[in-house]
Amino acid sequence: MSEVSYNLTTVVYDCTEKAAKSNLVCMLYSEFETRCYFKLVKISYLTESQKIEILMMIGYGDRARTQCEVVRLFRETHPDLPPLNQGTISKIEAQYREMGHVRKVPSKRQAVVDDATKLNLLLALEENPITPARQLACDSNLNHKTVLKIIKYEKKRPYERAVQELLEDDPDRRVEFCDLLMTCIDQNQLSLEWIVFSDEATFTLNGHTSTNIGLGIVH
């Protein structure tokens, strides 16, 4: 008798577990279908009354609903609106707990920099071109991103490119190197397939190039 009862309990447990898995699969498929065919509503598209309505749907204490239940209830209440996202519900809850309201928070405007501050910043950069942008921001009492925008707008650089100018005998050395390379290729002492990398020349504004030229050769 106990064996039959045990088997019956096992069958009932298996059926319950299968039903739970089936409901979970249906829920996941419904969520996937919703994300595919509908555009989820964002917090910026909701009105203040709709946000308050969502807080009422969430409830309090023992009568609190889960976010999935709130999404389903909001969809049934407002079938003409796109479905909610659980992240939107979390943002509404966080805003209410932090600020005590769900009104739209105005975005922070970009700080206005006067001409005197901008001029002092450019003069400091002209005096010492290798000064880091964070140091300029700290000295000017400005935001780091604001300093970068000013430097980019004025087509300046917060650093100086390290290059080596062309010396007097560098052209002859370059020609000699090319002649040696061509001679090795003609005598089958070197194949271009053996070269795995080569350094590119860096040109300065005055037409000079860097002397850092090299080849990586695999033997």
N, C-alpha and C positions, 0 to 999 in steps of 0.2 A: 504493500500500500504506500509506504514511504517512497519507494522507487518510482511509482506512478506519479505521486504528487511532485516529486523532484523533477521528473521529466516534463510534467505539465507546467511547472513554474519556469523551467528553462525555456519551454516553447513560448510562454507568455512574455518572458523577458526578451527573447530574441525578436518577437514581433514588435514589442515596444521600442527596442533599439533600432529596428529597421524603420519603423514609422518615424522616429526622431531623426534618423539620417535622411529619410525621404523629405521630411519637412525642411531640414537644413539645406538640402540640395535645391528644393523649390525656392527657398528664400534667397540663396546665392544666385540662382538663375534669374530670379525676378530682379535682384539688384543689378546683375550684369546687363539684363535686357533694358533696365531703366537707364543705365549709364550709356548704353549704345544708342538708344533711340530718342532720348530726351537730353536736353541741356540742363544740368543741375543748377538750381537757383543759387545765386551768391548772396552774401549778406548785404552787399551794397544795393541790390535790387529790391530788398524788402522795405516796406514802410514801417514806421514806428508802431502802428497798431498791429501789424502782422507779427512783429517781433514780440510785442506784449502777449499776443495770442499764443505764440510758441512757448513762452514762459508759463502761461496758464496750462497749456497742454502737458508740459513737463511735470507739473504738480509739485507736491512737497511731502516729505515724510514717507509714511506707509503707502500713500496714494501716488507716489512718483512713478512716472513711466520711463521706460528705456528710450534711447534715441531711435531705435528701430520702430518702436510703437509710435513715437512722435512723428517720424517720417511718414508712416502709414496713415495716421490720423490727419496730418496736414494735407496729404494727397487726397484723402476722401473729402475733406472740408473745402479744399480749393482745387478742384479737378482742372480748372483752366490755367493754373500756374504750373511752371516746371516743378518737379519734385525737389524736396530738400536734400541737402547733403548733411551727413552727420558732423562734418567739420564746421558747417555753418551753425548748427545747434550749439556746438562747443564754444564757438566764438561769441554767440549771443549770451550764453551763460557766463562766460568769463568777463565780458564787458559789464554785465549787470552786477556781478560780485565785486568787481574792481571799482566801477564808477557809480553804481546805484541807479543807472538809467540805461536805456538802449537807443538813445538818440544818436544820429550820425555824428561822428567825431571829425571835426575839420582837420584836413591834412596840414602838416607843417610846411610852411612856405620857405623857400630858399632865402637865406640871409642876404640882405642887400649890403654890398661892400662899397664904401665911398671911394672917391678917386684918390684921396690922400693915402688911405691904407693900401690901395692897389699900387700906387706909385712907390711907396716904401717897400712893398714886396718885390717889385721889379728891380728896384735899385739894389736891394740886398742880394738878389739873384745875379745881377750884373757884376756886383763887387766880388762875389764868391760863387761861381757857377756850379761848384760841386756840393753846395749845401743841400742836404736832403729835404724833400718836400715836407716831411713831418716836422723838421726843425723850423722851417719857414712858417708852418702853420702855428707852431707853439710860440714863436717870436711875434707873430702878427696877431695872435689871439683869434685865429680863424679855424674853421673846420678843415680837416685834411683834404676832403673831396673838393671843397671850395677853392683851395689853393691849387689843386691839380687842374681844375677847370680854368682858372685864371691863366695858369702857365700854358695850357693848351691853346686858349684863345689868343694869347699873345705870341704863339709859336716859339716859345722858349723851351728849354730843357733844364730840369732840376739836377742835371749831372753833365759832366764833360766827357765826351768820347775819347778814350785813350788810344791814340794812334802814334805811329812813328813815321816821321817825314822821310822823304826820299833823300838819300845821301848822294854825293857827287859820283861815286864809283858804282852805285847801284844799277844803273842801266847796263854798264858793261858786264856786271856780274850776272844779270838776268839773261843777256845774250849768250854769255858763256855757258850758263846752265842749260839753255835751250839747245845750243850746239852739242853739248855733251849728251843730252837726252836723245837727240836725233841720231848721233853716232852710235849710241848703244842699241837703238832700234834697228839701224841699218845692218849692224853686225850680229843681229839676233842675240844680243846679250841682255835685252830687256824687252818685255812685251807689255803693251798697254793694259792687257787683262790682269796684270799683276798689281796694278795701282788700285787700291781700295778707297782712297780718299785723297783730297788735295785741298789746301787752304786757299780761300778766295782773297784777293787783294782788297784792302780797305782804302777808299779814296777820301781825301780831305777836301775842304772847300777851296783850298789853294792849288788843287791839282796834284798834290803829292800822294803817294801811296805808301802803305805799310810795307816793311821789309820782311814781315813774317810770312814767308812762303815755304811750303814744305810738301813732301809727298810721302804717303804711306805705301811701301812696296812689300809685297809678299813674295818670298823666295820659295 
